[in-house]
Every structure is written in C-alpha cells, then in structure tokens.
Amino acid sequence: MNDTTKILTIQDISCYGQCSITVALPVISAFGIETAILPSAVLSTHTSGFTDFTVRDLTEDLPAIQKHWEKEGIYFDAIYTGFIASIEQLDYIKDIIESRLKPDGLVFVDPAMADQGEFYNGFDQEFADSMGELCKLGDFILPNTTEACYILHRPWKEEFTNEEMVEMANELAEFTKKYVILKGDTHKENKMGMIVLDKSESSLEMVYNDRVDYVSHGTGDVFASSFVGSTMVGKSPTSAAKIAGELTKKAIEETIDDPTHTYGVRFERVIKDIPDLLKTY
C-alpha cells in the first residue's frame, strides 16, 4: 500500500442495520485506506429481521457513474464487491472492473447472496450462476459454505467434514484467479475455521478462531472488509484471514449480551483493535 491507495467497494447501502457499505467504509478506512463507494441499491433497512423495507434499485445509475469516472480519469487499486442487487448489475460491474481497475489492481468478490442453507430475499440459482461468473474475475473470493454450495451446485448441510470443506475449496479454485477463502468450517470443537487456498501454488491452509455461538446479520461484511483492508496493507492471505476472523469474533463478543441488538454486530467498538491485530498477525 502507498499513501494514495484507493479502494472501490460496490454493494448496497442499508440506511439502518450494520452491513454492506455501512460496515465496509468505516472498517477499510480504519486501515488507513481511501475508500470510495458505488451503491448498488439503497434500502431503508437490511432484509434480515425487518419487514416492509423500502428498496431503491440503482442499476440505471451504474453506467452513468462509470462514464463520469472515465471522463475524470479515476482508477482504483482494488475493487471489492459485496451485496449486488441483480444479474443486470453483475454485468455492469464486470465493465466497471475492466474499465476502472488499475493494471496491477486486485479484485475481491464476496458473493453475498445466501447463508444458513438459504438464499437471501430475492436471489435464486440463476443469480448464483451469474455470481459465479463474477467470481472468476476475482483475485480473492470469500464465500461461506451456503454460497459455495450454490455456486458449485452442491447440496448444503449444517455440518461439513474437513474433507468435504477441502473438496469444495478445490472445486472453487475454478472460480477465482488466485485465492479462495472458504468460511464456515465447524468440525473442530469450539473453533470456527476457514480454508485459505492459493491456486497458483496449489497450497491450502486451515485458519481457526475461537468460536462464538451467535448468528447475526453483517458478520460476513465485517470479515470481508477487514480481510480486504489487511490484504491491502500488505498482509498475506493467511494473516489477513486470521485478522478478519479475530476482528469479527471481537465484534460478536461486544454484541452477544444485548438481546435488543439483533440487526448486526458492534464492529465500531473493535475498530480500535486493528493496529494491535496487524502487529500480532
């Protein structure tokens, strides 16, 4: 990273609820990285646990924003995609990556579309197949097990063996340029694990953090954003995965004792820990 490193994150804005851009912007910025945003949609709240939320689809704005950036000569050192609203948007995003990413830039794809064995509201297998094509532009892809299963057309189950996780990671190598970060290995007692697969080296590592039995919307965004930030300041994928896992765990621990806080995790309270995590890992 240098003093002018710029990241573009493309995902939705949920006006209330700790997820997507409202996580990505402060977390990546906390790593000292200039972060630009391209909203895919604006929602009154996120879609988990709320009803009758409003959605403003911004698909038609994407090509106009791209055209303006082209006129201004704006380029990015990395592009990080999260929640994307439609297949049509995926096509526009491919154009934005090809047009606005620097020649040596990195692409991070968090295929945010499903969890716990189910698609998020409004998504289906056709979208998953299109998301798989976007993943192929990524230097890093960061699916959970549900998203991996939809991309690979595999059945999902609550528990996977370590051998099954490794098998999925190897299959996902076809959907990335460089790295697979597969989240959700739960076979080791009291640990939450992930696989870090380096396609170019044909190597695979397991990374573990202490497990906290708590499910919340937005934890994937905390993980992905801190992984992006860690990578862009020079950490290896394995170290970045450890930092991201630890920061996510800390955010959950700040939230778990408050039964009224059901719409995300208090990542704001643990951003201050980023410098120490960078030193530790």
Secondary structure as a PSIPRED ss2 file (coil, helix, strand):
# PSIPRED VFORMAT (PSIPRED V4.0)

   1 M C   1.000  0.000  0.000
   2 N C   1.000  0.000  0.000
   3 D C   1.000  0.000  0.000
   4 T C   1.000  0.000  0.000
   5 T C   1.000  0.000  0.000
   6 K E   0.000  0.000  1.000
   7 I E   0.000  0.000  1.000
   8 L E   0.000  0.000  1.000
   9 T E   0.000  0.000  1.000
  10 I E   0.000  0.000  1.000
  11 Q E   0.000  0.000  1.000
  12 D E   0.000  0.000  1.000
  13 I E   0.000  0.000  1.000
  14 S E   0.000  0.000  1.000
  15 C E   0.000  0.000  1.000
  16 Y E   0.000  0.000  1.000
  17 G C   1.000  0.000  0.000
  18 Q C   1.000  0.000  0.000
  19 C C   1.000  0.000  0.000
  20 S C   1.000  0.000  0.000
  21 I H   0.000  1.000  0.000
  22 T H   0.000  1.000  0.000
  23 V H   0.000  1.000  0.000
  24 A H   0.000  1.000  0.000
  25 L H   0.000  1.000  0.000
  26 P H   0.000  1.000  0.000
  27 V H   0.000  1.000  0.000
  28 I H   0.000  1.000  0.000
  29 S H   0.000  1.000  0.000
  30 A H   0.000  1.000  0.000
  31 F C   1.000  0.000  0.000
  32 G C   1.000  0.000  0.000
  33 I C   1.000  0.000  0.000
  34 E E   0.000  0.000  1.000
  35 T E   0.000  0.000  1.000
  36 A E   0.000  0.000  1.000
  37 I E   0.000  0.000  1.000
  38 L E   0.000  0.000  1.000
  39 P E   0.000  0.000  1.000
  40 S E   0.000  0.000  1.000
  41 A E   0.000  0.000  1.000
  42 V E   0.000  0.000  1.000
  43 L E   0.000  0.000  1.000
  44 S E   0.000  0.000  1.000
  45 T E   0.000  0.000  1.000
  46 H C   1.000  0.000  0.000
  47 T C   1.000  0.000  0.000
  48 S C   1.000  0.000  0.000
  49 G C   1.000  0.000  0.000
  50 F C   1.000  0.000  0.000
  51 T C   1.000  0.000  0.000
  52 D C   1.000  0.000  0.000
  53 F C   1.000  0.000  0.000
  54 T C   1.000  0.000  0.000
  55 V E   0.000  0.000  1.000
  56 R E   0.000  0.000  1.000
  57 D E   0.000  0.000  1.000
  58 L C   1.000  0.000  0.000
  59 T H   0.000  1.000  0.000
  60 E H   0.000  1.000  0.000
  61 D H   0.000  1.000  0.000
  62 L H   0.000  1.000  0.000
  63 P H   0.000  1.000  0.000
  64 A H   0.000  1.000  0.000
  65 I H   0.000  1.000  0.000
  66 Q H   0.000  1.000  0.000
  67 K H   0.000  1.000  0.000
  68 H H   0.000  1.000  0.000
  69 W H   0.000  1.000  0.000
  70 E H   0.000  1.000  0.000
  71 K H   0.000  1.000  0.000
  72 E H   0.000  1.000  0.000
  73 G C   1.000  0.000  0.000
  74 I C   1.000  0.000  0.000
  75 Y C   1.000  0.000  0.000
  76 F E   0.000  0.000  1.000
  77 D E   0.000  0.000  1.000
  78 A E   0.000  0.000  1.000
  79 I E   0.000  0.000  1.000
  80 Y E   0.000  0.000  1.000
  81 T E   0.000  0.000  1.000
  82 G C   1.000  0.000  0.000
  83 F C   1.000  0.000  0.000
  84 I C   1.000  0.000  0.000
  85 A C   1.000  0.000  0.000
  86 S C   1.000  0.000  0.000
  87 I H   0.000  1.000  0.000
  88 E H   0.000  1.000  0.000
  89 Q H   0.000  1.000  0.000
  90 L H   0.000  1.000  0.000
  91 D H   0.000  1.000  0.000
  92 Y H   0.000  1.000  0.000
  93 I H   0.000  1.000  0.000
  94 K H   0.000  1.000  0.000
  95 D H   0.000  1.000  0.000
  96 I H   0.000  1.000  0.000
  97 I H   0.000  1.000  0.000
  98 E H   0.000  1.000  0.000
  99 S H   0.000  1.000  0.000
 100 R H   0.000  1.000  0.000
 101 L E   0.000  0.000  1.000
 102 K E   0.000  0.000  1.000
 103 P E   0.000  0.000  1.000
 104 D E   0.000  0.000  1.000
 105 G E   0.000  0.000  1.000
 106 L E   0.000  0.000  1.000
 107 V E   0.000  0.000  1.000
 108 F E   0.000  0.000  1.000
 109 V E   0.000  0.000  1.000
 110 D C   1.000  0.000  0.000
 111 P C   1.000  0.000  0.000
 112 A C   1.000  0.000  0.000
 113 M C   1.000  0.000  0.000
 114 A E   0.000  0.000  1.000
 115 D E   0.000  0.000  1.000
 116 Q C   1.000  0.000  0.000
 117 G C   1.000  0.000  0.000
 118 E E   0.000  0.000  1.000
 119 F E   0.000  0.000  1.000
 120 Y C   1.000  0.000  0.000
 121 N C   1.000  0.000  0.000
 122 G C   1.000  0.000  0.000
 123 F C   1.000  0.000  0.000
 124 D C   1.000  0.000  0.000
 125 Q H   0.000  1.000  0.000
 126 E H   0.000  1.000  0.000
 127 F H   0.000  1.000  0.000
 128 A H   0.000  1.000  0.000
 129 D H   0.000  1.000  0.000
 130 S H   0.000  1.000  0.000
 131 M H   0.000  1.000  0.000
 132 G H   0.000  1.000  0.000
 133 E H   0.000  1.000  0.000
 134 L H   0.000  1.000  0.000
 135 C H   0.000  1.000  0.000
 136 K C   1.000  0.000  0.000
 137 L C   1.000  0.000  0.000
 138 G C   1.000  0.000  0.000
 139 D C   1.000  0.000  0.000
 140 F E   0.000  0.000  1.000
 141 I E   0.000  0.000  1.000
 142 L C   1.000  0.000  0.000
 143 P C   1.000  0.000  0.000
 144 N E   0.000  0.000  1.000
 145 T H   0.000  1.000  0.000
 146 T H   0.000  1.000  0.000
 147 E H   0.000  1.000  0.000
 148 A H   0.000  1.000  0.000
 149 C H   0.000  1.000  0.000
 150 Y H   0.000  1.000  0.000
 151 I H   0.000  1.000  0.000
 152 L H   0.000  1.000  0.000
 153 H C   1.000  0.000  0.000
 154 R C   1.000  0.000  0.000
 155 P C   1.000  0.000  0.000
 156 W C   1.000  0.000  0.000
 157 K C   1.000  0.000  0.000
 158 E C   1.000  0.000  0.000
 159 E C   1.000  0.000  0.000
 160 F C   1.000  0.000  0.000
 161 T C   1.000  0.000  0.000
 162 N H   0.000  1.000  0.000
 163 E H   0.000  1.000  0.000
 164 E H   0.000  1.000  0.000
 165 M H   0.000  1.000  0.000
 166 V H   0.000  1.000  0.000
 167 E H   0.000  1.000  0.000
 168 M H   0.000  1.000  0.000
 169 A H   0.000  1.000  0.000
 170 N H   0.000  1.000  0.000
 171 E H   0.000  1.000  0.000
 172 L H   0.000  1.000  0.000
 173 A H   0.000  1.000  0.000
 174 E H   0.000  1.000  0.000
 175 F H   0.000  1.000  0.000
 176 T C   1.000  0.000  0.000
 177 K C   1.000  0.000  0.000
 178 K C   1.000  0.000  0.000
 179 Y E   0.000  0.000  1.000
 180 V E   0.000  0.000  1.000
 181 I E   0.000  0.000  1.000
 182 L E   0.000  0.000  1.000
 183 K E   0.000  0.000  1.000
 184 G E   0.000  0.000  1.000
 185 D E   0.000  0.000  1.000
 186 T C   1.000  0.000  0.000
 187 H C   1.000  0.000  0.000
 188 K C   1.000  0.000  0.000
 189 E C   1.000  0.000  0.000
 190 N C   1.000  0.000  0.000
 191 K E   0.000  0.000  1.000
 192 M E   0.000  0.000  1.000
 193 G E   0.000  0.000  1.000
 194 M E   0.000  0.000  1.000
 195 I E   0.000  0.000  1.000
 196 V E   0.000  0.000  1.000
 197 L E   0.000  0.000  1.000
 198 D E   0.000  0.000  1.000
 199 K C   1.000  0.000  0.000
 200 S C   1.000  0.000  0.000
 201 E C   1.000  0.000  0.000
 202 S C   1.000  0.000  0.000
 203 S E   0.000  0.000  1.000
 204 L E   0.000  0.000  1.000
 205 E E   0.000  0.000  1.000
 206 M E   0.000  0.000  1.000
 207 V E   0.000  0.000  1.000
 208 Y E   0.000  0.000  1.000
 209 N E   0.000  0.000  1.000
 210 D E   0.000  0.000  1.000
 211 R C   1.000  0.000  0.000
 212 V C   1.000  0.000  0.000
 213 D C   1.000  0.000  0.000
 214 Y C   1.000  0.000  0.000
 215 V C   1.000  0.000  0.000
 216 S C   1.000  0.000  0.000
 217 H C   1.000  0.000  0.000
 218 G C   1.000  0.000  0.000
 219 T H   0.000  1.000  0.000
 220 G H   0.000  1.000  0.000
 221 D H   0.000  1.000  0.000
 222 V H   0.000  1.000  0.000
 223 F H   0.000  1.000  0.000
 224 A H   0.000  1.000  0.000
 225 S H   0.000  1.000  0.000
 226 S H   0.000  1.000  0.000
 227 F H   0.000  1.000  0.000
 228 V H   0.000  1.000  0.000
 229 G H   0.000  1.000  0.000
 230 S H   0.000  1.000  0.000
 231 T H   0.000  1.000  0.000
 232 M H   0.000  1.000  0.000
 233 V C   1.000  0.000  0.000
 234 G C   1.000  0.000  0.000
 235 K C   1.000  0.000  0.000
 236 S C   1.000  0.000  0.000
 237 P H   0.000  1.000  0.000
 238 T H   0.000  1.000  0.000
 239 S H   0.000  1.000  0.000
 240 A H   0.000  1.000  0.000
 241 A H   0.000  1.000  0.000
 242 K H   0.000  1.000  0.000
 243 I H   0.000  1.000  0.000
 244 A H   0.000  1.000  0.000
 245 G H   0.000  1.000  0.000
 246 E H   0.000  1.000  0.000
 247 L H   0.000  1.000  0.000
 248 T H   0.000  1.000  0.000
 249 K H   0.000  1.000  0.000
 250 K H   0.000  1.000  0.000
 251 A H   0.000  1.000  0.000
 252 I H   0.000  1.000  0.000
 253 E H   0.000  1.000  0.000
 254 E C   1.000  0.000  0.000
 255 T C   1.000  0.000  0.000
 256 I C   1.000  0.000  0.000
 257 D C   1.000  0.000  0.000
 258 D C   1.000  0.000  0.000
 259 P C   1.000  0.000  0.000
 260 T C   1.000  0.000  0.000
 261 H C   1.000  0.000  0.000
 262 T C   1.000  0.000  0.000
 263 Y C   1.000  0.000  0.000
 264 G C   1.000  0.000  0.000
 265 V C   1.000  0.000  0.000
 266 R C   1.000  0.000  0.000
 267 F H   0.000  1.000  0.000
 268 E H   0.000  1.000  0.000
 269 R H   0.000  1.000  0.000
 270 V C   1.000  0.000  0.000
 271 I H   0.000  1.000  0.000
 272 K H   0.000  1.000  0.000
 273 D H   0.000  1.000  0.000
 274 I H   0.000  1.000  0.000
 275 P H   0.000  1.000  0.000
 276 D H   0.000  1.000  0.000
 277 L H   0.000  1.000  0.000
 278 L H   0.000  1.000  0.000
 279 K H   0.000  1.000  0.000
 280 T H   0.000  1.000  0.000
 281 Y C   1.000  0.000  0.000
